[in-house]
């Protein structure tokens, strides 16, 4: 159970809407309840849904940071599907696309075919588990824990590939937000919380990228007091010490 909780570090700290927050909380509750009561097959289903939510949030961040590349990545998706994804208003809009298909968009962060095939295998495992085929694939805690380990390795790999996207998103946020007179919220804490954390669907792992040594050096080079203030606010409110 403790290892499974690591997935929470890859999911957003908070969300644009209470409904999204409630949905993720519901999935966690479903996972924990079934895990505690030995219903490991159903615990796996809830955990898979949390994992695919992570994928949706990751792809949403790609869409925000590189809309042109995102649009090019939709070539071959079909006209209606392409239109729906370009006009999506929530990461959960990606759930209308078959999971194996949406995983192809991870090529935008340089996941290769072999990696995407590994992620797709997790979808196949879910499909086998969800159908009434007479099999209980996860009848023991050990079996589920092994699968959770595989999932977390896949999640960590995707997160590593997303580093450049997160850093680009953060740089653009700082450039856009450094002037209190022109940004959405005059107060630095409000600007960080609403525009970066909420709207950016930032997870703790994303914030760690934003507060890395590389980003610290970039902020120092910029030399703008407004940028330094926002960076300090992020570190104080959402850095590892704050957590």
C-alpha positions as CSV (number, residue, x, y, z in Angstrom):
1,X,0.0,0.0,0.0
2,X,2.8,2.4,0.8
3,X,4.5,1.9,-2.6
4,X,1.1,2.4,-4.3
5,X,0.7,5.8,-2.7
6,X,3.8,7.0,-4.6
7,X,1.5,7.5,-7.6
8,X,0.0,10.5,-5.7
9,X,3.2,12.4,-6.3
10,X,2.6,12.2,-10.0
11,X,-1.0,13.4,-9.9
12,X,-2.0,17.1,-9.6
13,X,-1.8,18.7,-6.2
14,X,-5.1,20.4,-6.9
15,X,-7.5,20.8,-9.9
16,X,-9.3,23.4,-11.9
17,X,-12.7,22.1,-10.7
18,X,-14.0,20.5,-7.5
19,X,-15.5,17.8,-9.7
20,X,-12.1,16.7,-11.0
21,X,-10.8,16.6,-7.4
22,X,-13.7,14.6,-6.2
23,X,-13.2,12.1,-9.0
24,X,-9.5,11.4,-8.2
25,X,-10.4,11.2,-4.5
26,X,-13.1,8.6,-5.4
27,X,-10.7,6.5,-7.3
28,X,-8.2,6.5,-4.4
29,X,-10.9,5.5,-2.0
30,X,-12.0,2.7,-4.3
31,X,-8.4,1.5,-4.6
32,X,-7.7,1.6,-0.9
33,X,-11.0,0.0,0.2
34,X,-10.6,-2.9,-2.2
35,X,-7.0,-3.4,-1.3
36,X,-7.6,-3.4,2.4
37,X,-10.5,-5.9,2.0
38,X,-8.5,-8.2,-0.3
39,X,-10.5,-7.4,-3.5
40,X,-7.3,-7.0,-5.4
41,X,-8.7,-7.4,-8.9
42,X,-11.0,-4.4,-8.3
43,X,-8.2,-2.5,-6.6
44,X,-6.2,-2.9,-9.8
45,X,-9.0,-1.5,-11.9
46,X,-9.1,1.7,-9.7
47,X,-5.4,2.0,-9.8
48,X,-5.3,1.7,-13.6
49,X,-7.9,4.5,-13.8
50,X,-5.7,6.7,-11.6
51,X,-2.7,5.8,-13.9
52,X,-4.6,6.7,-17.0
53,X,-5.6,10.0,-15.4
54,X,-1.9,10.7,-14.9
55,X,-1.4,10.1,-18.6
56,X,-4.3,12.5,-19.5
57,X,-2.8,15.2,-17.2
58,X,0.6,14.7,-18.8
59,X,-0.8,15.0,-22.4
60,X,-2.8,18.1,-21.3
61,X,0.4,19.7,-20.2
62,X,1.9,18.9,-23.6
63,X,-1.1,20.5,-25.3
64,X,-0.7,23.6,-23.2
65,X,3.1,23.9,-23.7
66,X,3.3,22.9,-27.4
67,X,-0.1,23.4,-29.1
68,X,1.5,23.2,-32.5
69,X,3.2,19.9,-31.9
70,X,0.1,18.6,-30.2
71,X,-2.0,19.4,-33.3
72,X,0.5,17.7,-35.6
73,X,0.4,14.7,-33.3
74,X,-3.3,14.2,-34.0
75,X,-2.7,13.5,-37.7
76,X,-4.4,10.2,-38.4
77,X,-6.8,10.3,-35.4
78,X,-9.8,11.0,-37.6
79,X,-11.4,14.4,-38.3
80,X,-14.0,14.3,-35.5
81,X,-11.6,13.0,-32.9
82,X,-9.0,15.6,-33.9
83,X,-11.6,18.4,-33.6
84,X,-12.7,17.2,-30.2
85,X,-9.2,17.0,-28.8
86,X,-8.2,20.4,-30.1
87,X,-11.3,21.9,-28.5
88,X,-11.0,19.9,-25.3
89,X,-11.7,21.9,-22.1
90,X,-10.5,19.3,-19.6
91,X,-7.8,16.5,-19.5
92,X,-10.6,14.0,-19.0
93,X,-11.8,14.8,-22.5
94,X,-9.1,12.5,-23.7
95,X,-11.0,9.6,-22.2
96,X,-13.2,9.6,-25.3
97,X,-10.2,8.2,-27.2
98,X,-9.2,4.6,-26.9
99,X,-6.4,4.3,-24.4
100,X,-4.0,2.6,-26.8
101,X,-4.5,5.4,-29.3
102,X,-4.1,8.3,-26.8
103,X,-0.8,6.7,-25.7
104,X,0.6,7.5,-29.1
105,X,0.7,11.1,-28.2
106,X,3.5,10.3,-25.8
107,X,5.8,10.3,-28.8
108,X,5.6,14.1,-28.5
109,X,7.8,13.8,-25.4
110,X,10.1,11.3,-27.2
111,X,8.7,8.1,-25.8
112,X,9.7,5.5,-28.4
113,X,7.6,2.7,-29.8
114,X,9.0,0.2,-27.4
115,X,8.1,2.3,-24.4
116,X,4.6,3.0,-25.7
117,X,4.2,-0.8,-26.3
118,X,5.1,-1.4,-22.6
119,X,2.5,1.2,-21.5
120,X,-0.1,-0.3,-23.9
121,X,0.5,-3.8,-22.3
122,X,-0.9,-2.3,-19.1
123,X,-4.0,-1.4,-21.0
124,X,-4.3,-4.9,-22.2
125,X,-3.9,-6.2,-18.7
126,X,-6.7,-4.0,-17.6
127,X,-9.0,-5.1,-20.4
128,X,-8.4,-8.8,-19.5
129,X,-9.2,-8.0,-15.8
130,X,-12.3,-6.0,-16.6
131,X,-14.0,-8.7,-18.7
132,X,-16.1,-11.5,-17.2
133,X,-13.7,-14.3,-18.4
134,X,-13.8,-16.4,-15.3
135,X,-10.2,-15.5,-14.3
136,X,-9.0,-13.7,-11.1
137,X,-5.6,-12.4,-12.2
138,X,-4.9,-10.6,-8.9
139,X,-6.0,-13.0,-6.2
140,X,-3.2,-12.1,-3.8
141,X,-1.6,-9.0,-2.4
142,X,1.8,-10.1,-3.8
143,X,0.4,-10.3,-7.3
144,X,-1.1,-6.8,-7.2
145,X,2.0,-5.3,-5.6
146,X,4.1,-6.7,-8.4
147,X,1.8,-5.1,-11.0
148,X,1.8,-1.8,-9.1
149,X,5.6,-1.9,-9.2
150,X,5.4,-2.3,-13.0
151,X,3.0,0.6,-13.3
152,X,5.1,2.9,-11.1
153,X,8.1,2.2,-13.3
154,X,6.1,3.2,-16.4
155,X,4.8,6.3,-14.7
156,X,8.3,7.4,-13.6
157,X,9.6,6.9,-17.2
158,X,6.8,9.0,-18.7
159,X,7.5,11.7,-16.1
160,X,11.2,11.7,-16.9
161,X,10.3,12.3,-20.6
162,X,8.0,15.2,-19.6
163,X,10.8,17.2,-17.9
164,X,11.4,19.6,-20.9
165,X,7.7,20.3,-21.2
166,X,7.3,21.1,-17.5
167,X,10.4,23.4,-17.5
168,X,9.1,25.2,-20.7
169,X,5.7,25.6,-19.0
170,X,7.3,27.1,-15.9
171,X,9.5,29.5,-17.8
172,X,6.5,30.8,-19.8
173,X,4.6,31.1,-16.5
174,X,7.3,33.2,-15.0
175,X,7.7,35.4,-18.0
176,X,4.0,35.9,-18.3
177,X,3.5,36.5,-14.6
178,X,6.5,38.5,-13.4
179,X,4.7,41.9,-13.5
180,X,2.1,42.3,-10.7
181,X,0.4,45.1,-12.7
182,X,-0.3,42.9,-15.7
183,X,-0.8,39.3,-14.5
184,X,-4.1,37.8,-13.4
185,X,-3.5,38.1,-9.6
186,X,-1.4,40.9,-8.0
187,X,-0.5,38.7,-5.1
188,X,2.3,36.2,-5.9
189,X,0.8,33.4,-3.9
190,X,-2.5,33.7,-5.7
191,X,-0.8,33.8,-9.1
192,X,1.2,30.7,-8.4
193,X,-1.7,28.8,-7.0
194,X,-4.3,29.6,-9.6
195,X,-2.4,30.0,-12.8
196,X,0.5,27.5,-12.3
197,X,-0.7,24.9,-9.9
198,X,-4.5,24.7,-10.6
199,X,-4.6,25.5,-14.4
200,X,-1.3,23.7,-15.0
201,X,-2.4,20.5,-13.2
202,X,1.0,20.5,-11.5
203,X,2.0,17.4,-9.5
204,X,4.7,17.3,-6.8
205,X,7.0,15.7,-9.3
206,X,6.4,18.5,-11.8
207,X,7.1,21.1,-9.0
208,X,10.4,19.3,-8.3
209,X,11.4,19.9,-12.0
210,X,10.5,23.6,-11.5
211,X,12.7,23.8,-8.4
212,X,15.6,21.9,-9.8
213,X,19.1,23.2,-9.9
214,X,18.8,24.0,-13.6
215,X,15.7,26.1,-13.0
216,X,17.3,27.8,-10.0
217,X,20.2,28.8,-12.2
218,X,17.9,30.0,-15.0
219,X,15.9,32.2,-12.5
220,X,19.2,33.6,-11.1
221,X,20.3,34.5,-14.7
222,X,17.0,36.3,-15.5
223,X,17.7,38.8,-12.8
224,X,14.1,40.0,-12.6
225,X,12.7,40.6,-9.1
226,X,9.2,39.5,-10.1
227,X,10.5,36.2,-11.4
228,X,12.5,35.6,-8.3
229,X,9.5,36.4,-6.1
230,X,7.3,33.9,-7.9
231,X,10.0,31.2,-7.8
232,X,10.5,31.8,-4.1
233,X,6.8,31.6,-3.5
234,X,6.6,28.2,-5.3
235,X,9.5,26.9,-3.2
236,X,8.0,28.2,0.1
237,X,4.5,26.9,-0.5
238,X,5.0,23.7,-2.6
239,X,8.7,22.7,-2.3
240,X,9.7,19.5,-0.5
241,X,10.3,21.4,2.8
242,X,6.8,22.9,2.6
243,X,5.3,19.5,1.8
